[in-house]
């Protein structure tokens, strides 16, 4: 049996990196933002926080909020022809239309 090399954040050096001007403390209002069901959100990773981070394939995708599980939100994303549900912390979400 071949063993898998690397983890979830493998090959994400540039994908999950912040621009130099945006580095520093994150805003606490983003960390505790409240979103409603059926809101459209954009998945944009906050590299300073690793909890509730999605898989790199979903970076930059938009989805629909379907509920909450603990601190995180359940988000429906279309991946190819399939609907997938991803658990994401609110710090990694941007509300569409803002």
C-alpha positions in Angstrom: 0.0 0.0 0.0 1.4 3.4 -1.0 1.5 6.0 1.7 0.1 9.5 1.1 2.6 12.3 1.2 1.6 15.6 2.6 -1.5 16.9 4.4 -4.4 19.2 3.8 -2.3 22.3 3.2 0.2 20.7 0.8 1.2 23.0 -2.2 -0.7 26.0 -0.7 2.3 28.4 -0.2 0.9 31.0 -2.7 -2.8 30.1 -2.6 -3.2 30.7 1.2 -0.9 33.6 1.4 -1.9 37.2 2.4 -0.6 40.2 0.5 2.2 42.0 2.4 0.1 45.1 3.1 -2.7 43.1 4.7 -0.5 41.2 7.2 -1.0 41.8 10.9 -3.8 41.4 13.4 -7.2 40.2 12.0 -10.3 42.1 12.8 -12.4 40.6 15.6 -15.6 41.6 13.9 -14.8 39.2 11.0 -14.0 36.4 13.4 -17.4 36.7 15.1 -19.5 37.7 12.1 -23.1 36.4 12.0 -24.5 35.1 8.7 -28.0 34.0 7.9 -29.2 30.9 6.1 -29.4 31.1 2.3 -26.8 33.9 2.2 -24.3 33.7 -0.7 -20.7 33.7 0.6 -17.2 33.6 -1.0 -14.6 31.3 0.5 -11.5 33.3 1.0 -9.0 31.8 3.5 -7.6 33.8 6.4 -4.1 32.3 6.8 -3.7 33.5 10.3 -6.5 31.2 11.5 -6.2 27.5 10.8 -9.3 26.3 12.5 -12.3 25.6 10.3 -10.3 25.9 7.1 -11.6 24.2 4.0 -9.7 22.1 1.5 -7.6 24.2 -1.0 -9.8 23.0 -4.0 -12.6 25.2 -2.7 -10.6 28.4 -2.5 -12.3 31.3 -4.2 -15.6 29.5 -4.8 -19.0 30.8 -3.8 -21.6 28.8 -1.9 -24.9 29.0 -0.1 -25.2 28.8 3.7 -27.4 25.9 4.8 -27.0 25.9 8.5 -24.6 26.1 11.5 -22.6 23.4 13.3 -20.9 24.7 16.5 -19.0 27.9 15.5 -18.8 26.9 11.8 -21.3 27.2 9.0 -22.4 24.4 6.6 -21.9 25.7 3.0 -23.2 24.0 -0.2 -20.7 24.3 -3.0 -20.9 23.0 -6.5 -17.8 21.0 -7.4 -18.1 19.9 -11.0 -21.6 18.4 -11.2 -21.8 17.5 -7.5 -23.2 19.5 -4.6 -20.8 19.3 -1.6 -21.2 20.4 1.9 -18.2 22.1 3.6 -17.8 23.2 7.2 -16.1 26.6 7.4 -15.3 29.0 10.2 -16.9 32.5 9.6 -13.4 34.1 9.5 -12.9 32.4 6.1 -16.2 33.7 4.6 -17.0 36.9 2.8 -20.6 37.9 2.3 -21.4 38.5 -1.4 -22.7 41.9 -2.3 -20.5 43.8 0.2 
